[in-house]
Amino acid sequence: MNILASVHQAGYLVEHITDLCSAILLVLAEAIPELGLFISLVGAVSSTALALLFPPIIELVVCWQNTNLSPFMVIKDVTIVLIGLLGFATGTYESITAIIKAFDK
């Protein structure tokens, strides 16, 4: 019976944390005038890193340690990382430029 009570209390804790996070996001959305521009910046930075930078780097590290590294894999992964860096740089530049233009008005 004691375990069920603690599980029930944990459910209430999760609900309160969810409500608190929602309230914080609501306040941020109302406080930041151009929230979409900042979301674009966060997306340019984090999405590029998660989709195009980290996976090939992790593959290179893992295959290097397992000695399964072929020249084709190195060329493929370096090409993906270079494309990811280009996307990261252009996306971040465009987002920052849009933020500057929006706040110069």
C-alpha positions as semicolon CSV with decimal commas, in nm:
position;residue;x (nm);y (nm);z (nm)
1;M;0,000;0,000;0,000
2;N;0,290;0,236;0,074
3;I;0,432;0,187;-0,280
4;L;0,100;0,281;-0,437
5;A;0,086;0,599;-0,231
6;S;0,436;0,704;-0,342
7;V;0,351;0,633;-0,708
8;H;0,037;0,843;-0,671
9;Q;0,239;1,128;-0,516
10;A;0,494;1,106;-0,798
11;G;0,209;1,149;-1,046
12;Y;0,106;1,470;-0,875
13;L;0,468;1,590;-0,880
14;V;0,490;1,532;-1,256
15;E;0,164;1,719;-1,309
16;H;0,290;2,017;-1,107
17;I;0,621;2,024;-1,294
18;T;0,434;2,016;-1,626
19;D;0,209;2,301;-1,514
20;L;0,510;2,503;-1,399
21;C;0,692;2,452;-1,730
22;S;0,381;2,554;-1,922
23;A;0,346;2,869;-1,714
24;I;0,712;2,960;-1,769
25;L;0,674;2,910;-2,144
26;L;0,363;3,125;-2,146
27;V;0,546;3,407;-1,968
28;L;0,842;3,380;-2,208
29;A;0,612;3,382;-2,513
30;E;0,446;3,701;-2,391
31;A;0,768;3,869;-2,279
32;I;0,973;3,815;-2,596
33;P;0,826;4,023;-2,879
34;E;0,976;3,828;-3,170
35;L;0,976;3,476;-3,030
36;G;0,966;3,314;-3,375
37;L;1,303;3,463;-3,462
38;F;1,463;3,320;-3,150
39;I;1,304;2,981;-3,216
40;S;1,458;2,998;-3,565
41;L;1,800;3,066;-3,413
42;V;1,771;2,779;-3,167
43;G;1,658;2,551;-3,449
44;A;1,947;2,654;-3,673
45;V;2,198;2,578;-3,401
46;S;2,058;2,267;-3,235
47;S;1,888;2,092;-3,527
48;T;2,194;2,116;-3,746
49;A;2,413;1,981;-3,470
50;L;2,179;1,695;-3,385
51;A;2,105;1,594;-3,745
52;L;2,422;1,663;-3,940
53;L;2,718;1,708;-3,706
54;F;2,696;1,462;-3,419
55;P;2,597;1,139;-3,605
56;P;2,893;1,128;-3,848
57;I;3,137;1,230;-3,576
58;I;3,006;0,956;-3,348
59;E;3,026;0,705;-3,634
60;L;3,388;0,800;-3,700
61;V;3,481;0,766;-3,333
62;V;3,308;0,429;-3,294
63;C;3,450;0,285;-3,616
64;W;3,795;0,419;-3,531
65;Q;3,790;0,232;-3,201
66;N;3,662;-0,088;-3,365
67;T;3,911;-0,056;-3,655
68;N;3,626;-0,079;-3,907
69;L;3,710;0,254;-4,069
70;S;3,712;0,252;-4,448
71;P;3,824;0,542;-4,670
72;F;3,471;0,569;-4,813
73;M;3,325;0,608;-4,463
74;V;3,574;0,882;-4,377
75;I;3,499;1,072;-4,700
76;K;3,123;1,031;-4,648
77;D;3,129;1,144;-4,285
78;V;3,362;1,439;-4,349
79;T;3,136;1,550;-4,637
80;I;2,829;1,534;-4,413
81;V;3,008;1,732;-4,139
82;L;3,115;1,999;-4,391
83;I;2,759;2,030;-4,522
84;G;2,637;2,050;-4,163
85;L;2,886;2,325;-4,081
86;L;2,774;2,518;-4,388
87;G;2,408;2,482;-4,283
88;F;2,494;2,577;-3,926
89;A;2,681;2,890;-4,036
90;T;2,423;3,009;-4,289
91;G;2,124;2,933;-4,064
92;T;2,278;3,106;-3,766
93;Y;2,382;3,406;-3,977
94;E;2,037;3,446;-4,129
95;S;1,864;3,410;-3,791
96;I;2,089;3,664;-3,622
97;T;2,047;3,903;-3,916
98;A;1,667;3,873;-3,893
99;I;1,677;3,936;-3,516
100;I;1,892;4,246;-3,564
101;K;1,661;4,379;-3,835
102;A;1,352;4,315;-3,621
103;F;1,490;4,504;-3,322
104;D;1,631;4,794;-3,526
105;K;1,279;4,904;-3,621
